[in-house]
Every structure is written in C-alpha cells, then in structure tokens.
Amino acid sequence: MRLMLAVPFSVRLNRARLMLALLPAVLLWIAPAAHAQFGEPPTTQVHDASALKPPAGARVAIVEFEDLECPDCARANPLLKDAADKYHIPWIRHDFPLPMHSWSFQAAVNARFFDTKSQALGSEYRDYIFANQISIETPPELQQFTQKFADAHKVALPFAIDPMGKLTQEVKADYALGQKIGIEHTPTIWVVTNAAHAAPFVEVVDRSKLYQLIDAALAEAKK
C-alpha cells in the first residue's frame, strides 16, 4: 500500500502561481500552429497545367473543379456565375466528386444528362443543385430534386439515366484530369489566360479578389 502524503498549502499555492506565470508563454508557443491550421488554404501544387488555359477564341476564362455536394462549392457558385456574366468570359466547370460524399457523383452524372439537352440546361441544373444543396442529404432526395427540375423544364427523365455508362466515364475522366493537375480540395478555381506576357493561370485562393484577378488578366490579354 502506497503512503499518500499531504502537500502543504504553501507548496500548492506556489505551483499554481508558476502555472499562471507560464501561461502566456504556452499560448505564444501554440499560436503559430493555430494560425497554420485555420489560415487560408495553400495554393494547389500544379503537376500538369495543360488543361489550365482558355478555350479556343477566348483570352481569359475561369476554370473550376467542383463537387455538387461540397458546401464551399455552393458558396462559391453565385460569385463565379456573376463574374462570368459580368465579364462575358467562359466558365469551364469540371467535375471532381469527392469519395466521402454519398450523392455527388450521381449528381455529376445527372448534370451530364442535362448537358446532352443543352449546355445551358446542364449549367442551370448544377446551379439548382447548389441552391438546394442544404435540403439534399441522401441519394433518394437527390432523385426527388432532379425529378422536380426535369418536370419544371419539361424534360423526360428516363428510368436509367446513363444506361451505357458514357456519362459516368465522362465524370471519371474529369476526376482523373483533376488528379493529374494535382487537385486536393474543392472548389479549386483558377483565372486562366493566353496572354504572352502574363502568368498563364492564377489560383483564386481568396475569392474576395476574384474580380481583381480577372481585371488583371484582361489587362494583360490586351497587351
């Protein structure tokens, strides 16, 4: 049996005073770690930039890799839509459905189905899913919202939306492209340009600077 000795009150008081004296130093030591953890995400390390360029006939464009179930993608969506409309530049949207999400891959396949009707309808479906994302938790709920969208646009939604697997392969190809580039999170967004004297692409890490980056790209493209 261990003998428990009482610690004198004066000793306990001195220990408490010592801990209080050391507290500012401890907080100062952990502050950099907290900043690193909760600061801006790092810029994507691009391994293959061959896809980061405007489409033919355009000098500047927005390139995005998105996940329709990603909350931050939903927050970014209205800004990107407004920017593309304001500047009249292409907005190239790539699918990058994350494996952790239960219905994002199917949503991307659905969007490809509406693309076959028209690119505008496919884009509108993506915007619609983002706008209603908070109400969609399961694949059956995704199906319900997709049916509502199809009905509203007088599109017959087939029982098997991708019977030959072609649309699935297109989504997988986009995902593989994202991996080839080096994408690690969604949304990943770039402003790209074909200007000879400017950086060919700039990642939009701080979305409050999106318009500023587009202005700079357009200015360079005129040189």
C-alpha angles and dihedrals in degrees: 000000000000118000110230112212120203114242111228115247092239091057092049090049092052091050091052091050090050092052091050090050092051095046097087090051092050092050091048090052095052096042096083091051092051091049091051092050098047101031127100115308114259121258113267114260101233114215098174119022098178092111095046099092137095119268119259112293096022127097098193132026143162115243118195135178108202143177114211091215094049112109093208090052088054090052092049096046100081092047093051092046092050092047093051090049095045096049097031092230129140119268108206110200119197126188118241105164110186117229092231092066118086101210108018095096092052090047089055090051089049090052089053089053091055088046087064088062093047137322089239091056092048091052091047090052091053090050089048093052092049091049091052098034095112090061095050116082105147139036091252090055089050088053091051093052091044090053091050090052092048092048092049090053095041093243119147107232109211122222089239106040095186108022096162095042093237095127091047090055091050091054091047090050091054090049091050089050090053091051090049090054092048104251116170103168144024135276098032110175134183136182104219131192140178093215110139096220100042138073105277093226138013122193116231101227095152105044092196085073096052096106091045091054092048091049090052093047092049091049091052092046090059093058 
